[in-house]
Amino acid sequence: HVEEFRTILGKRRALICERLDRLSHVFQYARPDGAYYVFPRLLVEHESSETFAKDLLFDTKVAVTPGGAFGPSGESHVRMAFCVDSDTINLSFDRLEEHFGV
């Protein structure tokens, strides 16, 4: 099961990175190796990562975790997990692209 899970997460990681690349004016990130999440830096103006995450949830119905929750060095970042299915990743990024433009 481990190899199957690794393959599934690898495909989802590739998908989320592909979708993040299309929003390079909003997010800057390093491709994750061993995690099931990505931690992009916010390039758009924002008051705090918490405010950004709340606004994103209310405006687009996309949930991300504010980076500030992981300490001061996480501020200006958000955490995006790719342990969700590919359809959810695509729907979320469709909404983000509509909100921020491509």
Secondary structure, 3 states (H helix, E strand, C coil): CHHHHHHHHHHHHHHHHHHHHCCCCCEECCCCCCCCEECCEECCCCCCHHHHHHHHHHHHCCCCEEHHHHCHHHCCEEEEECCCCHHHHHHHHHHHHHHHCC
